[in-house]
Amino acid sequence: MPPSPVAAIPPVASAEVRAHLAFLLAFETDCADVEAAMSAGKPDFVLLDVRGPGAYARAHVPGALNLPHRDITAERMAAWPMETLFVVYCAGPHCNGADRAALRLAGLDRPVKLMLGGMTGWADEGFAFASGA
């Protein structure tokens, strides 16, 4: 009997899996980890909602600052020390605003991670939203 489509391509060695996943986690975080850090009261990162001001005012992750990806500049980022970690999010998997923001931040040599799922992921987790500017 031939192997299933799953087993037809054998898995890599565990060491390669560990290295690959550690590499991915250096680039991204998830909504549950962000919520836990924000709820603990002293996050060691700055959470940026990189959507436009109107979308931010309608709903955003509590504690997030609004900084549209187009407005990320060296001058704007000078308000934070160079070693500040930024976590960026946008509307969700259908939006590339967080990718654009992360690219801009990385271009400024700023540490950055993507919050996977964005607003969609936050809603899927059942977490509360804030509103207003």
C-alpha angles and dihedrals in degrees: 000000000000119000120264119262086259095055097035089090107046120229120255123249117287092247090059091049091051092049093047095048094044087052091052093047090054087065102039147032132187137241094254093056092046092048092049092051093046092047091051087064104232110067115187091219140053114247113217125195100204097191124105122285094256094055090044092051092051093053138336142160109281110258095020120131119221114238113151111221091242090060097054104116136150089253093052094046092050087088088077131056114259092249094057112125114225124202112198132196139171136181097308145274091327091059129074096194092106090051090051091048092048090050091052092047092048088049087058090050091249121147109246142171131187119235101225116231096016115205091344092055092046090053092045089056089053094240120155123254130217125217139201133056 
